[in-house]
């Protein structure tokens, strides 16, 4: 349901915005037009690690599909671009960051693009303000290609839907919003003490539950800790997080998808694009920082329509990691102002300053570290207070013998009200998670209300409606 309306919209030349539930077949919505339209369908997706899998599925459906990623050799990327320009591709998958490469834009200019699809479009709102700003710039494609654009996602509140439509410059889009309700999912939040206590409870659930289980933990250290503790109970478990080598992550994912591994403990890096139908249980060692993230992750259960449990532990201090992330990504205005003033004092006559962590020594409330420097620079750049002139190193940099030195163009003004709004939005989302965890009302109703949907006051399939947790 909903797929045909979206397909017909773009075939008529209309923009489209589709909010389909997890497992609702979003890929069909751009695969069918890619088959019917004479030119190229360009798919912008965050799933760099899963592009190869997406291409494989498209090819199984009879489509000429390929992808481009930074990990590919230059000749491979050049051949793919040539195929796109020559009309030998139906589908091309790219990450949003590639759109900002002048060489890619110039090469793509001659391609017969007929449709632009943005997969997991909620990332425009959830990530575009934070650590993948390229998401906020996808709308520039409207200037290059006067073709329909389709945005697809499984989780978007009314506010996020409006943000996505504005950012992508969608013109009077045909909007399809299917129910977020997954009647086969059962919901529970249980008290959580120490990590050892939560793992002991997880083990008891695993003993009673059949089928595949995903256990989500907030940090890499927690993932390793949970995996080791479960191993102590005799449970064969794999760990998955971004700190593992790519080959190891691929191995774990393949074992999970093939059914060779019953339990995976993971951070949210084990996320979008994981489409396994027989996951019977999803357990969160603690609730994540947003209900969008929770619903996405928990929604990986029961995609075959069979009954499945979504269980989260909750205890005092659980929001510490999320609050620390918010403070880093969206610092308080007073901290940003102090940092902006410190950089302004250091500007040369060309308006350029050298940003170093030791500058933070005079910024009250700031940690004197490279990590803090990079976070504050990103936050200040987000509100047009600075323009970063040097490449930002990946990972956690620690230059020998000193701090990072990054040249920035310092503007005299910055949009501090925007910083206030972004911080407030993040804090509001965290508060919504706490309300869900502590509600005395039906869990299903609370979740659906957050996404703008009205539900019955008593679902009968959550712990608040009398169903015992697993």
C-alpha positions in Angstrom: 0.0 0.0 0.0 1.2 3.5 -1.0 3.8 2.3 -3.5 1.6 2.8 -6.6 0.6 6.4 -5.6 4.3 7.3 -5.4 5.3 5.5 -8.6 2.4 7.1 -10.6 3.3 10.6 -9.2 6.9 10.6 -10.5 5.9 9.0 -13.8 3.5 12.0 -14.2 6.4 14.4 -13.5 5.4 15.2 -9.9 7.6 15.3 -6.8 6.8 12.7 -4.2 7.3 12.2 -0.4 6.7 8.7 0.9 6.6 7.7 4.5 6.3 3.9 4.4 6.7 1.7 7.4 9.9 -0.3 8.0 9.7 -3.3 5.6 7.2 -1.4 3.5 9.1 -1.8 0.2 10.5 1.7 -0.3 13.0 0.4 -2.9 10.2 -0.7 -5.2 9.1 3.0 -5.4 12.2 3.9 -7.4 12.9 0.6 -9.0 9.7 0.6 -11.0 10.2 4.1 -12.4 13.8 3.2 -13.1 12.5 0.3 -15.2 9.9 2.4 -17.0 11.7 5.7 -17.6 14.1 5.9 -20.5 16.9 7.6 -18.6 18.8 7.4 -15.4 17.4 7.2 -11.8 19.9 8.7 -9.4 19.5 7.3 -5.8 21.1 9.3 -3.0 21.5 7.0 0.0 23.5 7.0 3.3 24.1 3.3 3.1 27.6 3.4 1.6 28.5 0.0 3.2 25.4 -1.6 1.7 25.4 0.0 -1.8 26.8 -3.3 -3.3 23.8 -5.2 -1.8 21.3 -2.6 -3.1 22.9 -2.9 -6.6 22.7 -6.7 -6.4 19.0 -6.5 -5.5 18.3 -4.1 -8.4 20.1 -6.3 -10.8 18.1 -9.3 -9.7 15.0 -7.3 -10.6 16.4 -6.9 -14.1 17.8 -3.4 -13.8 21.1 -2.1 -15.0 22.5 -0.7 -11.7 25.8 0.4 -10.2 27.2 2.5 -7.4 30.0 4.8 -6.7 32.0 5.1 -3.4 35.2 6.6 -2.2 36.7 3.1 -1.7 36.6 2.3 -5.4 39.6 2.7 -7.7 39.5 5.7 -10.0 39.2 3.6 -13.2 36.1 1.8 -11.7 34.4 5.1 -10.9 35.3 6.6 -14.3 33.8 3.6 -16.0 30.6 3.9 -14.0 30.2 7.5 -14.8 30.8 6.8 -18.5 28.1 4.2 -18.4 25.7 6.6 -16.7 26.4 9.3 -19.3 26.0 6.9 -22.2 22.6 5.7 -21.0 23.8 2.2 -20.1 22.5 2.5 -16.5 19.0 2.5 -15.1 20.1 3.1 -11.5 23.1 4.8 -9.9 23.5 4.8 -6.1 25.7 7.5 -4.6 26.3 9.0 -1.1 25.3 12.7 -0.6 28.9 13.8 -0.1 29.7 12.9 -3.7 27.3 15.6 -4.9 29.7 18.2 -3.5 32.6 17.0 -5.7 33.0 19.4 -8.6 34.4 16.6 -10.8 31.4 14.4 -10.2 28.9 17.3 -10.9 30.7 18.1 -14.1 30.7 14.5 -15.3 27.1 13.9 -14.4 26.0 17.0 -16.2 25.8 15.0 -19.5 23.9 12.1 -18.0 20.2 11.5 -19.0 18.8 11.8 -15.5 15.0 11.3 -15.4 14.4 10.9 -11.6 16.2 11.7 -8.4 15.3 9.5 -5.4 16.5 10.2 -1.8 16.4 7.1 0.4 16.3 7.3 4.2 15.3 11.0 3.7 14.8 11.6 7.4 18.6 11.8 7.6 18.3 15.2 5.9 16.7 16.5 9.2 18.4 14.1 11.7 21.9 14.1 10.3 22.0 17.1 8.0 22.2 19.5 11.0 24.8 17.3 12.7 27.6 15.1 11.3 26.7 14.8 7.6 25.9 18.3 6.5 26.0 17.2 2.8 22.4 16.0 3.4 21.3 19.6 3.7 22.7 20.3 0.2 21.0 17.6 -1.8 18.4 20.2 -2.9 21.1 21.7 -5.2 20.3 18.9 -7.6 17.1 20.8 -8.5 19.2 23.4 -10.1 21.1 20.9 -12.3 18.3 18.6 -13.2 14.7 19.7 -13.8 13.3 16.3 -13.1 10.9 14.8 -10.4 12.4 14.1 -7.0 11.2 11.4 -4.7 12.0 11.3 -0.9 11.5 8.1 1.0 11.8 7.1 4.7 10.2 5.0 7.3 10.3 7.3 10.3 9.4 11.0 10.1 7.4 13.2 12.4 5.3 16.0 10.8 8.1 18.4 11.6 10.7 16.2 9.9 8.5 15.8 6.9 8.2 19.5 6.5 12.0 19.9 7.0 12.7 17.3 4.3 10.3 18.9 1.8 11.8 22.4 2.4 15.4 21.2 2.2 14.9 19.2 -1.0 12.8 22.0 -2.5 10.0 19.6 -3.3 7.3 21.3 -5.4 3.7 20.4 -4.2 4.7 16.8 -3.6 2.3 13.9 -3.7 2.6 12.8 -0.1 1.9 9.3 1.1 2.0 8.6 4.8 1.2 5.1 5.7 0.4 4.0 9.3 3.5 3.7 11.5 1.7 0.9 13.4 3.2 -2.6 13.3 0.5 -4.7 15.0 2.8 -7.7 15.2 5.3 -5.9 17.4 5.0 -6.1 21.2 6.6 -3.4 23.3 8.1 -3.4 26.8 10.4 -1.2 28.9 11.9 -2.9 31.9 13.9 -1.6 34.8 17.7 -1.7 34.3 20.4 -1.6 36.9 24.1 -2.2 36.1 25.3 -3.5 32.8 25.8 -6.9 34.4 22.2 -6.9 35.6 20.9 -5.9 32.2 22.9 -8.6 30.5 21.6 -11.2 33.0 18.1 -10.2 32.1 18.9 -10.3 28.4 20.2 -13.8 28.8 16.9 -14.9 30.5 15.0 -13.4 27.5 17.3 -15.2 25.0 16.6 -18.5 26.8 12.9 -18.1 26.4 12.8 -16.6 22.9 13.4 -18.4 19.6 14.8 -17.0 16.4 17.3 -14.2 15.7 18.0 -11.4 18.2 19.6 -8.0 17.9 20.9 -6.4 21.1 21.7 -2.7 20.7 24.1 -1.0 23.1 25.0 2.8 23.1 28.8 2.7 22.7 31.5 0.5 21.3 32.8 -0.3 24.7 29.3 -1.4 25.8 28.9 -3.6 22.7 32.2 -5.4 23.6 31.2 -5.7 27.2 27.7 -7.1 26.5 29.2 -9.6 24.0 31.7 -10.8 26.5 29.2 -11.1 29.3 26.8 -13.1 27.1 29.7 -15.3 26.1 30.2 -16.0 29.8 26.6 -17.4 29.9 27.5 -19.6 27.0 25.7 -17.6 24.3 27.5 -17.5 20.9 27.4 -13.8 20.0 28.9 -11.5 17.4 29.8 -7.9 18.0 29.3 -5.1 15.4 30.4 -1.5 15.6 32.2 1.1 13.5 35.5 0.5 15.3 35.9 -2.9 13.8 37.7 -3.5 10.5 35.5 -3.5 7.4 36.2 -7.1 6.7 35.1 -8.1 10.2 31.9 -6.0 9.9 31.1 -7.7 6.6 31.7 -11.2 8.1 29.4 -10.5 11.0 26.7 -9.1 8.7 26.9 -12.0 6.4 26.7 -14.5 9.3 23.6 -12.7 10.6 21.9 -12.5 7.3 22.5 -16.2 6.5 21.2 -17.3 9.9 24.6 -18.7 11.0 24.6 -16.3 14.0 21.6 -16.1 16.3 22.6 -13.0 18.4 24.4 -9.8 17.3 25.3 -7.1 19.8 25.7 -3.8 18.0 25.7 0.0 18.1 23.5 1.8 15.7 26.1 1.2 13.0 24.2 -2.1 12.5 21.4 -0.2 11.1 19.6 1.0 8.0 19.4 -1.6 5.2 19.5 -4.6 7.6 16.5 -6.4 6.1 16.2 -9.8 7.7 12.6 -11.1 8.0 12.8 -13.5 10.9 14.2 -11.3 13.7 12.0 -12.3 16.7 13.5 -10.0 19.4 15.2 -6.6 19.5 16.7 -5.6 22.8 18.0 -2.2 23.7 20.4 -2.2 26.7 19.3 1.4 27.1 17.0 3.6 25.1 18.7 5.7 22.4 18.6 9.5 22.2 15.5 9.8 19.9 12.3 7.9 19.3 13.1 8.0 15.6 16.2 6.0 16.2 14.4 3.7 18.6 11.6 3.0 16.2 14.0 2.4 13.3 16.1 0.0 15.3 13.2 -1.8 17.1 11.4 -2.0 13.7 13.9 -4.5 12.5 12.0 -7.1 14.4 9.1 -9.1 12.9 9.4 -8.1 9.2 7.9 -11.4 8.3 4.7 -10.4 10.0 5.1 -12.8 12.8 5.0 -11.8 16.5 8.1 -10.1 17.8 9.2 -8.4 20.9 10.9 -4.9 21.3 12.4 -4.6 24.7 14.3 -1.7 26.2 16.0 -1.4 29.6 15.7 1.9 31.5 17.5 3.2 34.6 18.9 6.3 36.2 21.6 8.1 34.2 20.8 6.3 31.0 20.6 9.6 29.1 24.2 10.5 29.9 25.6 9.4 26.6 22.8 11.2 24.7 23.2 14.4 26.6 27.0 14.3 26.1 26.4 13.9 22.3 24.0 16.9 22.3 26.4 19.1 24.2 29.1 18.2 21.7 27.1 18.5 18.5 24.9 21.5 19.6 26.8 23.3 22.3 25.0 26.0 24.4 24.9 29.5 22.9 27.2 31.0 25.6 30.0 28.5 24.7 29.7 29.2 21.0 29.8 32.9 21.6 32.9 32.7 23.7 34.6 30.5 21.0 33.5 32.9 18.3 34.9 35.9 20.2 38.2 34.1 20.8 38.6 33.4 17.1 37.6 36.9 16.1 40.4 38.3 18.3 42.8 36.1 16.4 41.7 37.1 12.9 44.4 38.6 10.5 43.6 41.4 8.1 42.2 38.8 5.7 39.7 37.5 8.3 41.6 34.2 8.7 42.4 32.8 12.1 44.3 29.7 13.2 42.0 27.5 15.4 43.9 25.3 17.9 42.8 23.4 21.0 44.9 25.6 23.2 42.7 28.6 22.2 40.0 26.8 24.2 42.0 27.5 27.4 40.4 31.0 27.4 36.9 29.7 26.5 35.3 29.0 29.9 33.3 25.8 29.8 35.2 24.3 26.9 37.4 21.2 27.1 41.0 21.9 25.9 41.2 19.1 23.4 41.3 18.5 19.7 37.9 16.7 19.9 36.3 19.7 21.6 37.9 22.0 19.0 36.5 20.0 16.0 33.0 19.8 17.6 32.9 23.6 18.3 34.2 24.4 14.8 31.5 22.2 13.2 28.8 23.8 15.4 30.1 27.3 14.5 30.3 26.5 10.8 26.7 25.2 10.9 25.5 28.7 11.9 27.8 30.5 9.4 30.2 31.9 12.1 33.3 30.4 10.4 34.3 28.8 7.2 36.8 25.9 7.6 39.6 26.3 5.1 41.7 23.2 5.9 40.6 19.6 5.5 39.2 18.2 8.7 41.1 14.9 9.6 39.0 11.8 10.0 38.9 9.9 13.3 40.4 11.2 16.5 43.6 13.2 15.7 46.4 13.5 18.1 49.4 15.1 16.3 52.7 14.3 17.9 54.0 17.2 20.0 51.0 19.5 19.9 47.5 20.3 18.8 45.8 20.4 15.5 46.0 23.7 13.7 43.1 24.5 11.4 42.7 27.7 9.4 39.2 29.2 9.4 37.7 32.3 7.9 35.9 34.1 10.7 32.8 36.0 10.0 31.8 38.9 12.2 28.3 37.5 12.8 26.8 34.1 13.3 23.2 32.8 13.4 23.1 32.0 17.1 19.2 31.7 17.2 19.7 28.7 14.8 22.1 27.1 17.2 19.5 27.6 20.0 16.8 26.0 17.8 18.9 22.9 16.9 19.9 22.4 20.5 16.3 22.7 21.7 15.1 20.3 19.1 17.7 17.7 20.2 16.8 18.1 23.9 13.0 17.9 23.0 13.7 14.6 21.2 15.5 13.3 24.2 12.7 14.3 26.5 10.3 12.4 24.3 12.4 9.3 24.8 12.2 9.8 28.6 8.4 10.2 28.4 8.1 7.0 26.4 10.2 5.1 28.9 8.3 6.4 31.9 4.8 6.5 30.5 1.9 4.8 32.3 -0.1 4.8 29.1 -0.1 2.3 26.3 3.4 2.1 24.7 2.1 1.7 21.2 -0.2 4.7 21.5 2.7 6.8 22.9 5.0 5.9 20.0 2.3 6.5 17.3 1.3 9.8 18.9 4.9 11.0 18.6 4.7 10.4 14.8 1.4 12.2 14.5 -0.9 9.2 14.5 -3.9 8.5 16.7 -4.2 5.0 18.2 -6.5 3.2 20.5 -5.8 3.8 24.2 -5.3 0.1 24.9 -3.4 -2.1 22.4 -3.3 -5.3 24.5 0.3 -6.0 23.2 2.6 -4.0 25.4 3.6 -4.1 29.1 1.5 -1.1 30.0 -1.6 -2.9 28.6 -1.1 -6.0 30.8 1.1 -8.1 28.5 4.0 -9.6 30.6 7.5 -8.9 29.1 9.2 -11.9 27.5 
